[in-house]
């Protein structure tokens, strides 16, 4: 057992560098009770866009002509290997294929995520993104993990010619929110030029455990108020460039001592502790207007009294994130092909659990065809109501009308 655990720890360190970071049952403890209690640089052009209210009105009108199949497809953001499965889950697709075109027409997906393996140089990246958009009837979210530090899918490639930034831990030590504002501004303008419209950043986790392997140097630090300042600055600046920000990994996994890429993880936090520490940066990011919140696969058994991952928990996503914290934007899961999900749940159980729990978008389901057909069948037999589906699609399209300039009614 000790040998296996050691192997898992080594694997975790490796995975943290190359993958996105985005169960066991704990004691009953403190069960959830409702709580009743820098300017832009002139060197970067701000993108005005349309207001959220106008975008929502336009989205509602657009939805009137959508089929059920198109609506269901919007619930998925996938890696390219799910659009063309011929060469496995981690094949280095760098060009658009005929199989991808067929998949776009069949599944009507909401967006794609590109990894370092898909990004060779500027010309190739722009061509790939343009081809994806041109072959999708509904404009796609083109997403990427561009946090800075070790998790920088674009800047890690010198051929891309974008700005590299130090780790968030190093930046946080300087306590300079104005630097973070410039960073968000720079990342936003540079990735928008390539065709991206969503950045899965900033990391809003407060790192309270030195044993935390999955978050590590990706966090701005261990002081909630200081992390909140950095998160707010990043959200404001990147979204002024027309790029959606995504706060991650709710409800906060800075205290975890495992890695959801390779195993189920339960954190020992109470609702009081979450409110005092972990929620603080998320609240700041929500107040700053973040378009997305990414929900982790950790479980919080002291709060939910179950081993259920946060990414499937109605208590976490609806009662806490939406009702208590007031988040109105898009709730997206962390990647659903991670071992913390696939070791415990079938593809059908995972996708249904996420959507029924309150997620708007499932990121990287283990099998796209299975996930899509599962939700479509649940809609058709009434297990998931059309009202529930429409609520998510409305939130998704609202952000698309706000951030994607060529998306017209």
C-alpha positions in Angstrom: 0.0 0.0 0.0 2.8 2.4 0.9 4.5 1.7 -2.4 1.3 2.4 -4.4 0.8 5.7 -2.5 4.3 6.7 -3.3 3.8 6.0 -7.0 0.6 8.0 -7.0 2.4 11.0 -5.4 5.2 10.9 -8.1 2.6 10.6 -10.8 0.7 13.6 -9.3 3.8 15.8 -9.5 4.2 14.9 -13.2 0.5 15.4 -14.0 0.5 18.9 -12.3 3.0 20.1 -14.9 1.4 18.7 -18.0 -2.3 18.5 -17.3 -5.2 20.8 -16.4 -6.0 21.3 -12.8 -8.4 22.0 -13.2 -13.9 10.2 -2.8 -14.0 9.1 0.4 -16.6 9.7 3.1 -15.6 12.0 6.0 -17.3 12.8 9.3 -20.7 14.6 9.4 -19.2 17.6 11.1 -20.3 21.1 10.1 -23.2 20.4 7.7 -24.2 23.2 5.3 -26.5 25.8 6.7 -27.5 28.8 4.5 -25.5 32.0 5.2 -27.7 35.0 5.9 -25.2 37.2 6.8 -6.5 49.2 -12.0 -7.2 50.9 -15.1 -6.4 49.4 -18.5 -3.1 50.1 -20.3 -3.3 52.3 -23.4 -1.3 49.7 -25.2 -4.2 47.3 -25.3 -7.6 47.9 -26.9 -10.5 47.2 -24.7 -13.4 45.3 -26.2 -16.8 46.9 -25.3 -19.1 44.1 -26.5 -22.8 44.2 -25.6 -24.3 44.3 -22.2 -25.3 41.1 -20.4 -28.9 42.2 -20.5 -28.9 42.7 -24.2 -26.9 39.5 -24.8 -29.5 37.5 -22.8 -32.3 39.1 -24.7 -30.6 38.2 -28.0 -29.8 34.7 -26.8 -33.4 34.0 -25.8 -34.5 35.0 -29.3 -31.9 32.8 -30.9 -32.9 29.8 -28.9 -36.4 29.9 -30.4 -35.0 28.4 -33.6 -32.7 25.8 -32.0 -33.4 22.1 -32.1 -33.2 20.0 -29.0 -30.1 18.3 -30.4 -28.4 21.7 -30.9 -29.3 22.7 -27.3 -27.9 19.5 -25.9 -24.7 19.9 -27.9 -24.0 23.3 -26.3 -23.5 21.5 -22.9 -20.2 20.1 -24.0 -16.7 21.5 -24.4 -14.3 18.9 -25.8 -10.7 18.2 -26.7 -10.0 17.6 -30.4 -9.4 13.9 -29.8 -13.1 13.5 -28.9 -14.0 15.0 -32.3 -11.7 12.6 -34.1 -11.1 9.5 -32.1 -9.0 7.6 -34.7 -5.7 8.0 -32.9 -6.5 7.9 -29.2 -7.2 10.2 -26.4 -4.0 12.3 -26.5 -3.1 12.4 -30.2 -1.4 15.6 -31.3 -4.1 16.9 -33.6 -2.9 20.1 -35.2 -5.1 20.4 -38.2 -8.8 20.2 -38.8 -10.0 16.9 -40.3 -13.0 15.7 -42.2 -13.9 13.5 -39.2 -14.0 16.6 -37.0 -16.3 18.3 -39.4 -18.7 15.3 -39.3 -18.6 15.4 -35.5 -19.4 19.1 -35.3 -22.4 18.6 -37.6 -23.5 15.6 -35.5 -23.1 16.8 -31.9 -23.4 20.6 -32.2 -20.8 21.0 -29.4 -20.5 24.3 -27.4 -16.8 24.5 -27.7 -13.3 23.0 -27.8 -10.2 23.1 -25.6 -6.7 23.2 -27.1 -3.7 21.8 -25.3 0.1 22.3 -26.0 -0.1 19.2 -28.2 -2.5 21.0 -30.6 -0.4 24.2 -30.8 2.6 24.3 -33.1 3.0 27.9 -34.3 0.9 31.0 -34.9 -0.2 30.3 -38.4 -1.2 26.7 -37.7 -3.1 27.7 -34.6 -5.1 30.4 -36.3 -5.9 28.1 -39.3 -7.0 25.4 -36.9 -9.3 27.7 -34.9 -10.7 29.3 -38.1 -11.5 25.9 -39.5 -13.3 24.9 -36.3 -15.4 28.1 -36.3 -16.2 28.0 -40.0 -17.5 24.5 -39.7 -19.7 25.0 -36.7 -23.2 26.3 -37.1 -23.1 28.0 -33.7 -19.9 29.9 -32.8 -17.7 27.8 -30.5 -16.0 28.6 -27.2 -12.3 28.2 -28.1 -10.8 27.6 -24.7 -7.3 27.1 -23.3 -5.5 26.9 -19.9 -3.3 30.0 -20.0 -2.8 30.7 -16.3 0.9 31.8 -16.5 3.7 29.9 -14.8 3.8 26.2 -15.5 0.3 26.1 -16.9 0.6 28.1 -20.1 -0.3 26.0 -23.2 0.6 28.9 -25.5 3.4 30.9 -23.9 5.3 27.7 -23.2 5.8 27.4 -26.9 8.4 30.0 -28.0 7.1 29.8 -31.6 3.9 31.4 -30.5 5.6 34.7 -29.6 3.4 35.4 -26.6 4.4 36.7 -23.1 5.6 34.2 -20.5 4.8 35.0 -16.9 6.2 33.6 -13.6 4.1 31.4 -11.4 1.2 32.8 -9.5 2.9 31.9 -6.2 5.8 34.1 -7.2 3.5 36.9 -8.3 1.4 36.6 -5.1 4.5 37.1 -2.9 4.9 40.6 -4.4 1.2 41.4 -3.5 1.0 43.6 -6.6 -2.5 43.6 -8.1 -1.6 46.1 -10.7 0.9 43.6 -12.1 -1.8 41.0 -12.2 -4.0 43.4 -14.0 -1.4 44.0 -16.7 -0.9 40.2 -16.9 -4.5 39.6 -17.6 -4.6 42.4 -20.1 -1.6 41.0 -21.9 -2.7 37.4 -21.9 -6.2 38.4 -23.0 -5.1 40.5 -26.0 -2.5 38.0 -27.1 -4.7 34.9 -27.1 -7.6 36.8 -28.6 -5.5 37.6 -31.6 -5.1 33.9 -32.1 -8.8 33.2 -32.0 -9.4 32.1 -28.4 -12.3 33.5 -26.5 -12.1 31.7 -23.1 -9.2 31.4 -20.7 -9.6 28.8 -17.9 -8.0 31.2 -15.4 -7.5 32.6 -12.9 -6.8 29.9 -10.2 -8.8 31.2 -7.2 -7.7 28.5 -4.8 -6.2 29.6 -1.5 -3.3 27.3 -0.9 -3.5 26.4 2.8 -1.6 23.1 2.6 2.0 22.8 1.8 1.3 19.2 0.9 -1.0 20.3 -1.9 0.4 18.8 -5.2 -2.4 19.6 -7.7 -2.5 23.4 -7.1 1.0 24.1 -5.8 2.5 27.2 -7.3 -0.6 27.9 -9.4 -2.2 29.6 -6.4 -1.5 33.3 -5.6 -1.0 32.3 -2.0 -2.5 31.4 1.4 -4.1 34.7 2.4 -7.7 34.8 1.2 -8.0 38.6 0.9 -4.7 38.9 -1.0 -5.7 36.1 -3.4 -9.0 37.8 -3.9 -7.3 41.1 -5.0 -5.3 39.2 -7.6 -8.2 37.2 -8.8 -10.4 40.3 -9.2 -7.7 42.2 -11.1 -7.2 39.3 -13.5 -10.9 38.9 -14.2 -11.5 42.6 -14.9 -8.5 43.0 -17.2 -8.8 39.9 -19.3 -12.6 40.3 -19.8 -12.0 43.9 -21.0 -10.0 42.3 -23.8 -13.1 40.2 -24.8 -11.8 36.9 -23.2 -14.0 35.1 -20.7 -12.4 34.4 -17.4 -13.0 31.2 -15.4 -12.6 31.0 -11.7 -11.3 27.6 -10.6 -11.5 25.2 -8.8 -14.7 25.8 -6.8 -15.4 25.3 -3.9 -11.6 25.6 -3.5 -9.1 22.8 -3.3 -6.1 24.6 -1.9 -6.2 22.5 1.2 -6.3 19.1 -0.6 -3.5 16.6 -0.3 -4.4 14.5 -3.3 -4.7 14.9 -7.0 -8.0 14.5 -8.8 -6.2 13.6 -12.0 -5.3 10.2 -10.5 -7.6 9.6 -7.5 -10.6 10.6 -5.6 -10.0 13.5 -3.1 -11.9 14.6 -0.1 -11.0 17.8 1.8 -11.6 18.2 5.5 -13.1 21.7 5.3 -16.3 22.8 7.1 -18.7 25.3 5.6 -17.4 27.8 8.1 -13.9 27.3 6.9 -14.9 27.5 3.3 -16.7 30.8 3.9 -13.8 32.2 5.9 -11.0 31.2 3.4 -11.8 29.4 0.2 -14.9 31.3 -0.9 -13.3 34.7 -0.5 -11.5 34.9 -3.9 -14.4 33.3 -5.7 -16.7 36.0 -4.3 -14.3 38.7 -5.5 -14.1 37.1 -9.0 -17.9 36.9 -9.2 -18.2 40.5 -8.1 -15.7 41.4 -10.9 -18.0 39.7 -13.4 -16.3 36.4 -14.2 -18.2 34.6 -17.0 -17.3 31.1 -15.8 -16.7 29.2 -12.6 -15.0 25.8 -13.0 -16.1 23.2 -10.3 -13.6 20.7 -9.0 -14.0 17.0 -8.6 -13.1 17.1 -4.9 -15.7 16.0 -2.4 -16.4 18.0 0.8 -18.0 15.4 3.0 -18.2 17.6 6.1 -20.5 19.9 4.1 -22.4 17.6 1.9 -22.3 14.4 4.1 -21.5 12.4 1.0 -18.5 11.3 -1.1 -20.1 12.9 -4.1 -17.7 15.1 -6.1 -18.5 18.8 -6.1 -18.9 18.6 -9.9 -22.0 16.5 -9.3 -23.3 18.2 -6.2 -26.5 20.2 -6.3 -25.7 21.6 -2.8 -22.3 22.9 -4.1 -23.3 24.2 -7.5 -26.8 25.4 -6.9 -27.4 26.1 -3.2 -23.9 27.5 -2.5 -22.5 28.8 -5.8 -25.7 30.2 -7.3 -28.0 30.9 -4.3 -25.5 31.9 -1.6 -22.6 33.4 -3.7 -25.0 34.8 -6.4 -23.2 33.5 -9.5 -25.3 34.0 -12.6 -22.8 32.9 -15.3 -21.7 29.5 -16.7 -20.9 26.7 -14.3 -18.4 24.3 -16.0 -17.0 21.1 -14.6 -13.3 20.3 -14.5 -12.2 17.7 -17.1 -14.5 14.7 -16.7 -11.9 12.3 -18.1 -9.9 12.5 -14.8 -9.4 9.4 -12.7 -11.3 10.8 -9.8 -14.4 10.5 -12.0 -13.6 7.6 -14.4 -12.5 5.2 -11.6 -15.9 5.6 -9.9 -18.5 6.5 -12.5 -19.5 5.3 -15.9 -19.6 8.0 -18.7 -23.4 8.0 -18.5 -23.4 8.4 -14.7 -20.8 11.1 -14.8 -22.5 13.4 -17.4 -26.0 12.9 -15.9 -24.6 13.6 -12.4 -23.0 16.8 -13.5 -26.0 18.2 -15.4 -28.5 17.1 -12.8 -26.3 18.6 -10.1 -26.4 22.0 -11.8 -23.5 22.2 -14.2 -24.1 24.1 -17.5 -21.2 22.6 -19.4 -19.4 19.3 -19.1 -15.7 19.6 -19.9 -14.1 16.7 -21.8 -16.5 13.9 -21.1 -14.8 10.5 -21.3 -16.8 9.6 -24.4 -18.6 12.3 -26.3 -21.1 10.1 -28.2 -22.1 8.4 -24.9 -22.4 11.6 -23.0 -24.4 13.4 -25.7 -26.8 10.6 -26.2 -27.3 10.1 -22.5 -28.4 13.7 -22.0 -30.5 13.7 -25.2 -32.3 10.6 -24.0 -32.9 12.1 -20.5 -34.4 15.2 -22.2 -36.6 13.1 -24.5 -38.0 11.0 -21.7 -38.6 13.9 -19.4 -36.0 12.9 -16.8 -34.3 16.3 -17.5 -36.9 19.0 -18.2 -36.7 21.4 -21.1 -36.8 24.2 -18.7 -33.6 22.9 -17.1 -31.9 22.5 -20.5 -33.0 26.0 -21.6 -31.7 27.6 -18.5 -28.1 26.3 -19.2 -28.3 27.1 -22.9 -29.5 30.6 -22.2 -26.5 31.2 -19.9 -24.1 29.7 -22.5 -25.4 31.7 -25.4 -25.5 34.9 -23.4 -21.8 34.7 -22.8 -21.2 33.8 -26.5 -23.1 36.9 -27.7 -21.1 39.0 -25.2 -17.6 37.7 -26.2 -17.8 36.3 -29.7 -17.7 39.3 -32.0 -19.0 37.6 -35.2 -22.0 35.9 -33.4 -25.0 37.7 -34.8 -28.7 37.0 -34.5 
